[in-house]
Amino acid sequence: MIKKYSLYILLGLFSLTSCTKIIDIKLNSGMQRIVIEARITDQNLPATIILSRTTDYFNPDEPEKVSGAIVKLSTGSGEMEILSETSEGVYQATQIKGVNGEKYFLRVEDGNEVYEASSTLPDKVSIDSLVYSPSFMMNPHDTVGGFMLGCRFTDPGGIANYYSVNIFKTPVDTGKQQSFGPPGMASSRLLVDDMLFNGKPGSINLNRGGLYQIGDTVEVELVSLDQVVYSYYDQLNEVSGGGAMFSSSAPANPENNISNGA
């Protein structure tokens, strides 16, 4: 009764003080910057660099692709390749492959501007198993039972490790693959570090999207990240609304390892 009474008082205050007024806010256009997305993996896929330019927050158009740039990729072992533009704004290597433990150097020349970055491809950590158990108490709103699902793996000791756990679920009732993650995240990416299980077996709860049902299909990827990339994704989650509901700080561009303000 007390909670209901308080709610009515709150609604009453809003109705007494509310009014309607159209406010036209003029937002200045931000300075356009280049966006560089580099993908290097050990999955026998070509190294891919995607170049585009930033747009205003409320601009509904697709970001402008950057064509005609010179993109160079080199390795700590001495390989160097100028990437080919396979489609507008997409540059791919044909010789350099992703090798665990190898350090890569990227150089992008866009007109008179030069951008550089370096990163090391972490060692692979394999999934030991996926385990499940029946559950009826995922949350108070569950009316149908289901299954809890966990991902188990062994973390290498001696160094700090960072992971992205990607989950793709195909529900038995729809047959359509979907990605999901923690509340507020649009993607399936779950970020995990090994602070609590360095050098030990680790387990990650995969039930961020609710209980699983018999017949559901789940694909789980355990991706090793270096510390800079992990921090970038973590900050990106915060500024895109995946962090706390009420934040005292204003959104800002996530920090990254690319020079010259990219």
C-alpha positions as a printed NumPy array, in Angstrom:
array([[  0.   ,   0.   ,   0.   ],
       [  2.806,   2.448,   0.763],
       [  4.463,   1.919,  -2.627],
       [  1.183,   2.366,  -4.46 ],
       [  0.38 ,   5.585,  -2.561],
       [  3.8  ,   7.017,  -3.338],
       [  3.324,   6.226,  -7.025],
       [  0.032,   8.108,  -7.169],
       [  1.603,  11.169,  -5.521],
       [  4.423,  11.119,  -8.096],
       [  1.993,  10.928, -10.993],
       [ -0.047,  13.737,  -9.499],
       [  2.971,  16.006,  -9.292],
       [  3.796,  15.357, -12.92 ],
       [  0.251,  16.089, -14.046],
       [  0.13 ,  19.365, -12.091],
       [  3.436,  20.698, -13.364],
       [  3.51 ,  19.309, -16.917],
       [  3.312,  21.451, -20.038],
       [  4.136,  21.042, -23.701],
       [  6.604,  23.195, -25.6  ],
       [  8.535,  22.56 , -28.773],
       [ 12.237,  23.269, -28.33 ],
       [ 14.338,  23.464, -31.453],
       [ 17.928,  22.634, -30.556],
       [ 20.566,  23.459, -33.138],
       [ 23.359,  20.898, -32.953],
       [ 26.711,  21.756, -34.469],
       [ 28.205,  19.22 , -36.854],
       [ 31.277,  17.514, -35.437],
       [ 34.569,  17.419, -37.291],
       [ 34.592,  14.419, -39.595],
       [ 37.169,  11.775, -38.668],
       [ 38.299,   8.549, -40.192],
       [ 37.147,   5.269, -38.636],
       [ 39.564,   2.346, -38.966],
       [ 38.418,  -1.19 , -38.194],
       [ 41.067,  -3.903, -38.49 ],
       [ 40.293,  -7.612, -38.314],
       [ 43.106, -10.164, -38.067],
       [ 42.29 , -13.69 , -36.926],
       [ 43.949, -17.103, -36.831],
       [ 40.937, -18.671, -38.577],
       [ 42.568, -18.719, -42.045],
       [ 40.646, -15.627, -43.122],
       [ 42.244, -12.663, -44.916],
       [ 43.31 ,  -9.71 , -42.797],
       [ 40.656,  -7.065, -43.453],
       [ 40.745,  -3.297, -42.892],
       [ 37.513,  -1.275, -43.203],
       [ 37.736,   2.506, -43.601],
       [ 34.864,   4.951, -43.195],
       [ 34.201,   8.445, -41.85 ],
       [ 32.231,   9.574, -38.819],
       [ 28.786,  11.12 , -39.228],
       [ 26.642,  13.357, -37.049],
       [ 24.769,  11.517, -34.293],
       [ 21.305,  12.115, -35.796],
       [ 22.368,  11.573, -39.418],
       [ 20.367,   8.603, -40.758],
       [ 22.664,   8.078, -43.755],
       [ 25.213,   5.305, -43.985],
       [ 28.777,   6.379, -43.062],
       [ 30.9  ,   7.483, -45.98 ],
       [ 33.362,   4.81 , -47.143],
       [ 36.994,   5.767, -47.656],
       [ 38.326,   4.67 , -51.039],
       [ 41.741,   5.187, -52.571],
       [ 43.698,   4.984, -49.319],
       [ 47.088,   3.282, -49.088],
       [ 46.892,   0.545, -46.456],
       [ 50.074,  -1.252, -45.402],
       [ 50.239,  -4.24 , -43.056],
       [ 53.517,  -5.599, -41.712],
       [ 54.59 ,  -8.135, -39.086],
       [ 57.254,  -8.316, -36.42 ],
       [ 58.899, -11.121, -38.4  ],
       [ 59.53 ,  -8.824, -41.385],
       [ 56.609,  -9.42 , -43.768],
       [ 55.   ,  -6.385, -45.457],
       [ 52.036,  -6.091, -47.797],
       [ 50.055,  -3.291, -49.405],
       [ 46.417,  -4.335, -49.137],
       [ 44.056,  -4.344, -52.136],
       [ 40.728,  -2.51 , -52.033],
       [ 38.279,  -5.336, -52.74 ],
       [ 35.177,  -3.155, -52.413],
       [ 34.47 ,   0.44 , -51.44 ],
       [ 36.31 ,   1.114, -48.178],
       [ 37.293,  -2.553, -47.677],
       [ 40.972,  -3.538, -47.94 ],
       [ 42.23 ,  -7.126, -47.703],
       [ 45.566,  -8.916, -47.54 ],
       [ 46.379, -11.862, -49.764],
       [ 49.685, -12.955, -48.229],
       [ 49.804, -12.057, -44.534],
       [ 47.821, -14.406, -42.292],
       [ 46.978, -14.271, -38.621],
       [ 49.486, -16.131, -36.445],
       [ 49.113, -16.394, -32.667],
       [ 51.808, -14.447, -30.829],
       [ 52.736, -12.385, -33.9  ],
       [ 52.834,  -8.583, -33.689],
       [ 51.202,  -6.625, -36.518],
       [ 51.772,  -3.047, -37.634],
       [ 49.175,  -1.07 , -39.598],
       [ 49.756,   2.122, -41.585],
       [ 46.927,   3.949, -43.364],
       [ 47.603,   6.897, -45.673],
       [ 44.475,   8.922, -46.453],
       [ 45.485,  11.955, -48.491],
       [ 47.964,  13.921, -46.399],
       [ 46.976,  12.147, -43.176],
       [ 48.821,   9.122, -41.799],
       [ 47.459,   6.753, -39.137],
       [ 49.443,   3.978, -37.455],
       [ 48.696,   1.215, -34.961],
       [ 50.202,  -2.02 , -33.677],
       [ 48.79 ,  -5.015, -31.863],
       [ 49.691,  -8.616, -31.016],
       [ 47.428, -11.545, -31.875],
       [ 46.948, -13.386, -28.543],
       [ 47.358, -17.118, -28.128],
       [ 44.283, -19.235, -28.664],
       [ 42.373, -20.567, -25.634],
       [ 40.077, -23.489, -26.404],
       [ 36.65 , -24.182, -24.956],
       [ 36.786, -27.304, -22.775],
       [ 33.046, -27.922, -22.699],
       [ 29.56 , -26.454, -22.584],
       [ 27.561, -27.633, -19.566],
       [ 23.883, -27.311, -18.766],
       [ 21.561, -27.899, -15.839],
       [ 17.762, -27.605, -15.415],
       [ 16.464, -24.469, -13.729],
       [ 13.095, -22.986, -12.78 ],
       [ 14.341, -19.913, -10.954],
       [ 16.129, -17.769, -13.578],
       [ 13.971, -14.806, -12.536],
       [ 10.582, -14.266, -10.825],
       [  8.847, -13.872, -14.19 ],
       [  9.775, -17.331, -15.484],
       [  6.665, -19.46 , -15.856],
       [  8.257, -22.239, -17.867],
       [ 11.349, -24.139, -16.838],
       [ 14.485, -24.281, -18.923],
       [ 18.208, -24.856, -18.749],
       [ 21.215, -22.921, -17.49 ],
       [ 24.195, -23.021, -19.847],
       [ 27.856, -22.428, -19.026],
       [ 31.116, -22.285, -20.963],
       [ 34.176, -23.893, -19.366],
       [ 37.794, -23.34 , -20.382],
       [ 41.25 , -23.291, -18.807],
       [ 42.936, -19.903, -18.581],
       [ 46.711, -19.803, -19.243],
       [ 48.657, -18.689, -16.176],
       [ 51.358, -16.104, -15.774],
       [ 49.805, -13.312, -17.853],
       [ 46.557, -11.352, -17.865],
       [ 44.097, -12.625, -20.47 ],
       [ 41.058, -10.938, -21.966],
       [ 38.156, -12.58 , -23.752],
       [ 35.114, -11.845, -25.833],
       [ 32.434, -14.543, -25.597],
       [ 30.096, -14.41 , -28.589],
       [ 26.779, -16.24 , -28.287],
       [ 24.411, -17.037, -31.147],
       [ 21.134, -18.727, -30.322],
       [ 18.615, -20.343, -32.658],
       [ 15.378, -20.902, -30.683],
       [ 13.499, -24.07 , -31.506],
       [ 10.23 , -22.15 , -31.896],
       [ 11.45 , -19.649, -34.52 ],
       [ 14.369, -21.374, -36.218],
       [ 16.024, -17.97 , -36.738],
       [ 19.463, -17.238, -35.337],
       [ 19.654, -14.342, -32.912],
       [ 22.435, -12.722, -30.935],
       [ 21.985, -11.47 , -27.422],
       [ 23.949, -10.213, -24.477],
       [ 23.599,  -8.348, -21.2  ],
       [ 20.727,  -5.834, -20.909],
       [ 21.56 ,  -2.71 , -22.895],
       [ 23.94 ,  -4.451, -25.306],
       [ 22.858,  -4.765, -28.897],
       [ 25.424,  -7.423, -29.719],
       [ 26.179, -10.892, -28.372],
       [ 29.586,  -9.861, -27.038],
       [ 30.269, -10.671, -23.382],
       [ 33.57 ,  -9.257, -22.142],
       [ 35.501, -11.256, -19.525],
       [ 38.959, -10.925, -17.985],
       [ 40.778, -13.563, -15.936],
       [ 41.138, -11.535, -12.734],
       [ 39.288, -14.192, -10.719],
       [ 40.692, -17.317, -12.417],
       [ 44.147, -16.531, -13.789],
       [ 45.844, -19.823, -14.594],
       [ 42.817, -21.806, -13.449],
       [ 39.675, -23.353, -14.959],
       [ 37.115, -20.661, -15.727],
       [ 33.368, -20.794, -16.243],
       [ 31.12 , -18.177, -17.841],
       [ 27.348, -18.004, -17.441],
       [ 25.717, -17.858, -20.89 ],
       [ 22.153, -17.222, -19.708],
       [ 22.172, -13.451, -20.2  ],
       [ 19.245, -13.785, -22.614],
       [ 17.096, -16.082, -20.447],
       [ 16.768, -19.847, -20.079],
       [ 17.381, -22.266, -22.935],
       [ 14.737, -24.718, -24.078],
       [ 15.007, -28.283, -25.412],
       [ 15.692, -28.046, -29.135],
       [ 17.463, -24.666, -29.022],
       [ 20.767, -24.472, -30.901],
       [ 23.603, -22.402, -29.439],
       [ 26.916, -21.434, -31.035],
       [ 29.591, -20.089, -28.676],
       [ 32.856, -18.418, -29.699],
       [ 35.673, -17.765, -27.22 ],
       [ 37.811, -14.98 , -28.698],
       [ 41.121, -13.947, -27.116],
       [ 41.735, -10.166, -27.164],
       [ 44.729,  -8.038, -26.312],
       [ 44.308,  -5.539, -23.467],
       [ 43.882,  -2.481, -25.714],
       [ 41.121,  -4.053, -27.798],
       [ 39.385,  -5.333, -24.654],
       [ 39.417,  -1.829, -23.148],
       [ 38.081,  -0.365, -26.394],
       [ 35.111,  -2.744, -26.462],
       [ 34.486,  -2.143, -22.76 ],
       [ 34.378,   1.634, -23.247],
       [ 32.274,   1.23 , -26.387],
       [ 29.752,  -0.707, -24.329],
       [ 29.599,   2.162, -21.832],
       [ 29.123,   4.986, -24.351],
       [ 26.57 ,   3.006, -26.375],
       [ 24.303,   2.437, -23.388],
       [ 25.439,  -0.975, -22.235],
       [ 26.789,   0.304, -18.921],
       [ 24.918,   1.759, -16.005],
       [ 21.436,   3.147, -16.571],
       [ 22.332,   6.491, -14.992],
       [ 25.836,   7.71 , -15.727],
       [ 27.377,  10.921, -14.472],
       [ 29.786,  11.207, -17.368],
       [ 28.985,  12.38 , -20.876],
       [ 29.5  ,   9.975, -23.785],
       [ 32.923,  10.14 , -25.406],
       [ 34.843,   8.298, -28.096],
       [ 36.455,   5.117, -26.724],
       [ 40.241,   5.136, -26.461],
       [ 42.049,   3.03 , -29.031],
       [ 45.562,   2.211, -30.243],
       [ 45.416,   4.181, -33.52 ],
       [ 47.439,   7.378, -33.828],
       [ 46.43 ,  10.797, -35.186],
       [ 42.957,  10.935, -33.62 ],
       [ 41.321,   8.11 , -35.579]])
